[in-house]
Amino acid sequence: MNMDAIILQTRTNKTVAKPTLARSVDHRGRAIRAQHADVNEMAPWALSVNELRETRREVQRLSNELLAVQENERKRIAADLHDGIGQSLSLLKLSAKAAMEHLESDSPTEAAQALAGLDVRIQDVLTELRRVCLDLRPSMLDDLGILPTLSWLLRDVEEAGSGLAIGKVVTVEEADVPEQLKIVVFRIVQEALCNIAKHADASRVRVVFLRTENDLRLVIEDNGAGFDPSTVADRGRTGRGLGVRGMKERARLSGGDYTLESAPGKGTRIQVSWPLEANEPNWAEASLAA
């Protein structure tokens, strides 16, 4: 083959090779772009899966905490019944037995004295039973409403020797508070005052319950020792940590927004707000948590 033929053949091969190479590069480019498109399409899905897993973990954690709250409440009620009503009933049994023995031995004076002691002990049992019932569900809440019940609760805490001076600012009307929300408000205030009395070393507390243009707002603040909120999760299943988580969970389940502000030596401020717009909360869950 002469030189002219070789040159012609080379040019022909190059002319054929160029479209072939171009098609190969274009095909590879399309494949890469398709892979990138698949990745881009899968990214939101992957994020959704991760969010779902995180949500499941959060639900499991909250469920475990709710079970812990319920179990601790059962333990508290059992202790109240055993140590309070149980002991009072035991004393009643002894007094009744003593009265019977005095009657059998023809000692009416001693029998009368034993029976007279029964009246005092029966009254003690009734008082203790009333206290346990109030802790479980204050009948005043159903009979009179949340505002008189809150007034009673604040007065009761003051008179219980807690050393707290409690100020109250209430501008909300009874009709402004949904029925299902009343027990939630009561429990949050009750838990907050219990935590303050036990842990805060405070002398003053202020409870504010009002209606704004957009929400119902509950504020409980004290002048106590305060604490680092970031340490609450490390306080185990008892004490203030449990109470704070319980309040937060009640607020969340009832559709409220819960915030806590505190620092060592700066007191504590708890605020819960419930929007007035019709974002229906899960009242069944809220009632269970309450």
C-alpha positions as CSV (number, residue, x, y, z in Angstrom):
1,M,0.0,0.0,0.0
2,N,1.4,3.3,-1.1
3,M,1.7,6.4,1.2
4,D,-1.4,8.1,-0.3
5,A,-3.5,5.0,0.4
6,I,-2.2,4.8,4.0
7,I,-3.0,8.5,4.6
8,L,-6.5,8.0,3.2
9,Q,-7.2,5.0,5.3
10,T,-6.0,6.8,8.5
11,R,-8.3,9.7,7.7
12,T,-11.2,7.3,7.1
13,N,-10.6,5.5,10.5
14,K,-10.4,8.8,12.3
15,T,-13.6,9.9,10.7
16,V,-15.3,6.7,11.9
17,A,-13.7,6.7,15.3
18,K,-14.8,10.2,16.2
19,P,-18.6,9.6,16.1
20,T,-18.1,6.3,17.9
21,L,-16.1,7.9,20.7
22,A,-18.6,10.7,20.9
23,R,-21.5,8.3,21.2
24,S,-19.6,6.4,24.0
25,V,-18.8,9.5,25.9
26,D,-22.4,10.8,25.6
27,H,-23.8,7.4,26.7
28,R,-21.5,7.4,29.7
29,G,-22.5,10.9,30.5
30,R,-26.1,10.1,30.4
31,A,-25.5,7.1,32.7
32,I,-23.7,9.3,35.2
33,R,-26.4,12.0,35.1
34,A,-29.0,9.3,35.6
35,Q,-27.1,8.0,38.6
36,H,-26.9,11.5,40.0
37,A,-30.7,11.9,39.4
38,D,-31.4,8.7,41.2
39,V,-29.2,9.8,44.1
40,N,-31.0,13.2,44.2
41,E,-34.4,11.5,44.1
42,M,-33.3,9.1,46.9
43,A,-31.9,11.8,49.2
44,P,-35.3,13.0,50.5
45,W,-36.5,9.4,50.9
46,A,-33.3,8.6,52.9
47,L,-33.9,11.7,55.1
48,S,-37.5,10.7,55.6
49,V,-36.4,7.2,56.7
50,N,-34.0,8.7,59.2
51,E,-36.6,11.1,60.5
52,L,-39.0,8.2,60.8
53,R,-36.5,6.2,62.8
54,E,-35.7,9.2,65.0
55,T,-39.4,9.8,65.6
56,R,-39.9,6.1,66.5
57,R,-37.0,6.4,69.0
58,E,-38.6,9.6,70.4
59,V,-42.0,7.9,70.8
60,Q,-40.4,5.0,72.5
61,R,-38.5,7.2,74.9
62,L,-41.7,9.2,75.7
63,S,-43.7,6.0,76.2
64,N,-41.1,4.7,78.6
65,E,-41.1,8.0,80.5
66,L,-44.9,7.9,80.6
67,L,-44.9,4.4,82.0
68,A,-42.3,5.5,84.6
69,V,-44.5,8.4,85.6
70,Q,-47.5,6.1,85.9
71,E,-45.6,3.5,87.9
72,N,-44.2,6.1,90.3
73,E,-47.7,7.5,90.7
74,R,-49.0,4.0,91.6
75,K,-46.2,3.6,94.1
76,R,-47.0,7.0,95.7
77,I,-50.7,6.1,95.9
78,A,-49.9,2.7,97.4
79,A,-47.6,4.3,100.0
80,D,-50.4,6.8,100.9
81,L,-52.9,4.1,101.3
82,H,-50.6,1.9,103.4
83,D,-49.0,4.5,105.6
84,G,-52.0,6.7,106.0
85,I,-55.4,5.0,105.6
86,G,-54.0,1.5,106.4
87,Q,-52.5,2.6,109.7
88,S,-55.6,4.5,110.7
89,L,-57.8,1.5,110.0
90,S,-55.4,-0.7,112.1
91,L,-55.9,1.7,115.0
92,L,-59.6,1.6,114.5
93,K,-59.5,-2.1,114.7
94,L,-57.6,-2.0,118.0
95,S,-59.9,0.6,119.5
96,A,-63.0,-1.5,118.5
97,K,-61.4,-4.6,119.9
98,A,-60.6,-2.8,123.2
99,A,-64.2,-1.6,123.5
100,M,-65.5,-5.1,123.0
101,E,-63.2,-6.5,125.7
102,H,-64.3,-3.8,128.1
103,L,-67.9,-4.6,127.4
104,E,-67.3,-8.3,128.0
105,S,-65.5,-7.6,131.3
106,D,-68.5,-5.4,132.4
107,S,-66.4,-2.1,132.3
108,P,-68.8,0.3,130.6
109,T,-66.7,3.4,131.5
110,E,-63.6,2.1,129.7
111,A,-65.7,0.8,126.8
112,A,-67.2,4.3,126.4
113,Q,-63.7,5.8,126.4
114,A,-62.5,3.4,123.7
115,L,-65.6,4.1,121.6
116,A,-65.1,7.9,122.0
117,G,-61.6,7.4,120.5
118,L,-63.1,5.7,117.5
119,D,-64.8,9.0,116.5
120,V,-61.5,10.8,116.3
121,R,-59.8,8.0,114.3
122,I,-62.7,7.7,111.9
123,Q,-62.4,11.4,111.2
124,D,-58.7,11.0,110.6
125,V,-59.4,8.2,108.0
126,L,-62.0,10.4,106.3
127,T,-59.5,13.3,106.1
128,E,-56.8,11.1,104.7
129,L,-59.2,9.5,102.2
130,R,-60.3,13.0,101.1
131,R,-56.6,14.0,100.6
132,V,-55.9,11.0,98.4
133,C,-59.0,11.6,96.3
134,L,-58.0,15.2,95.8
135,D,-54.6,14.1,94.6
136,L,-56.2,11.7,92.1
137,R,-58.8,14.0,90.8
138,P,-60.1,17.0,92.7
139,S,-63.9,16.9,92.6
140,M,-63.8,20.7,92.9
141,L,-62.5,20.8,89.4
142,D,-65.7,19.3,88.1
143,D,-68.0,21.1,90.5
144,L,-66.6,24.6,90.5
145,G,-64.1,24.8,87.7
146,I,-60.4,25.5,87.2
147,L,-60.2,29.0,88.7
148,P,-61.6,28.1,92.2
149,T,-59.6,24.9,92.1
150,L,-56.3,26.8,91.4
151,S,-57.2,29.3,94.3
152,W,-57.7,26.3,96.6
153,L,-54.5,24.7,95.5
154,L,-52.4,27.8,96.0
155,R,-53.9,28.5,99.4
156,D,-53.4,24.8,100.5
157,V,-49.7,24.9,99.5
158,E,-49.2,28.1,101.5
159,E,-51.0,26.7,104.6
160,A,-49.2,23.4,104.4
161,G,-46.1,25.0,106.0
162,S,-44.1,25.2,102.7
163,G,-42.8,28.6,103.6
164,L,-43.9,29.9,100.2
165,A,-45.6,33.2,99.7
166,I,-47.7,32.7,96.5
167,G,-48.9,35.5,94.3
168,K,-51.6,35.0,91.8
169,V,-52.5,36.9,88.6
170,V,-55.5,35.4,86.8
171,T,-57.2,37.3,84.0
172,V,-58.6,34.4,82.1
173,E,-62.3,33.6,82.3
174,E,-63.6,30.2,83.2
175,A,-65.3,29.9,79.8
176,D,-62.0,30.6,78.1
177,V,-60.5,27.3,79.3
178,P,-61.6,24.1,77.4
179,E,-62.9,21.4,79.7
180,Q,-60.3,18.9,78.7
181,L,-57.5,21.5,79.4
182,K,-58.5,22.2,83.0
183,I,-57.0,19.0,84.5
184,V,-53.8,19.6,82.5
185,V,-53.5,23.1,83.9
186,F,-54.1,21.9,87.4
187,R,-51.5,19.1,87.1
188,I,-48.8,21.4,85.7
189,V,-49.4,23.9,88.5
190,Q,-49.5,21.2,91.1
191,E,-46.3,19.6,89.9
192,A,-44.5,22.9,89.6
193,L,-45.4,23.9,93.2
194,C,-44.4,20.5,94.5
195,N,-41.0,20.8,92.8
196,I,-40.5,24.3,94.1
197,A,-41.4,23.3,97.7
198,K,-39.1,20.3,97.6
199,H,-36.1,21.5,95.6
200,A,-36.1,25.3,95.0
201,D,-35.4,26.7,98.4
202,A,-37.7,29.6,97.3
203,S,-39.6,32.1,99.4
204,R,-41.9,33.6,96.7
205,V,-43.8,32.1,93.8
206,R,-45.9,33.8,91.2
207,V,-48.6,32.0,89.2
208,V,-50.0,33.8,86.1
209,F,-52.9,32.5,84.1
210,L,-54.1,34.8,81.3
211,R,-55.6,35.0,77.8
212,T,-53.8,36.9,75.1
213,E,-55.1,37.6,71.6
214,N,-53.6,34.4,70.3
215,D,-53.3,32.0,73.2
216,L,-53.9,30.9,76.8
217,R,-50.7,31.3,78.8
218,L,-49.7,29.8,82.1
219,V,-46.5,31.1,83.9
220,I,-45.1,29.8,87.2
221,E,-41.9,31.5,88.4
222,D,-40.0,31.5,91.7
223,N,-37.0,33.2,93.3
224,G,-35.3,30.0,94.4
225,A,-31.9,28.5,93.9
226,G,-32.5,27.6,90.2
227,F,-30.7,24.9,88.3
228,D,-29.1,24.0,85.0
229,P,-31.9,22.7,82.8
230,S,-29.4,20.7,80.7
231,T,-28.8,18.4,83.8
232,V,-32.5,17.5,84.1
233,A,-32.1,14.5,81.8
234,D,-29.4,13.1,84.1
235,R,-31.5,13.2,87.2
236,G,-32.9,9.7,86.8
237,R,-36.5,8.8,87.3
238,T,-37.2,10.7,90.5
239,G,-37.0,14.2,91.8
240,R,-37.2,17.4,89.8
241,G,-36.1,15.7,86.5
242,L,-39.2,13.5,86.5
243,G,-41.5,16.4,87.4
244,V,-40.1,18.6,84.6
245,R,-40.4,15.9,82.0
246,G,-44.0,15.2,83.2
247,M,-45.0,18.8,82.8
248,K,-43.4,19.1,79.4
249,E,-45.2,15.9,78.2
250,R,-48.6,17.1,79.5
251,A,-48.1,20.4,77.7
252,R,-47.1,18.7,74.5
253,L,-49.9,16.2,74.5
254,S,-52.5,18.9,75.1
255,G,-51.2,21.0,72.2
256,G,-49.2,23.4,74.3
257,D,-45.8,25.0,73.9
258,Y,-43.6,24.5,77.0
259,T,-40.5,26.5,77.9
260,L,-38.4,26.4,81.0
261,E,-35.8,29.1,82.0
262,S,-33.5,28.6,84.9
263,A,-29.9,29.0,86.1
264,P,-28.1,28.4,89.4
265,G,-29.0,31.3,91.7
266,K,-31.5,32.8,89.2
267,G,-34.7,31.1,90.1
268,T,-36.9,29.2,87.6
269,R,-39.6,30.3,85.2
270,I,-42.0,27.8,83.5
271,Q,-44.3,29.0,80.7
272,V,-46.9,27.0,78.8
273,S,-49.0,28.5,76.1
274,W,-51.9,26.9,74.2
275,P,-52.9,28.5,70.9
276,L,-56.6,29.5,70.6
277,E,-56.7,28.5,66.9
278,A,-58.5,25.2,66.2
279,N,-55.4,23.0,66.1
280,E,-57.1,20.1,67.8
281,P,-54.8,18.4,70.3
282,N,-55.0,14.7,71.1
283,W,-57.2,15.1,74.2
284,A,-57.3,11.4,74.8
285,E,-53.5,11.2,75.2
286,A,-53.5,14.4,77.2
287,S,-56.1,13.0,79.6
288,L,-54.0,9.8,80.0
289,A,-50.9,11.8,80.8
290,A,-52.8,14.0,83.2
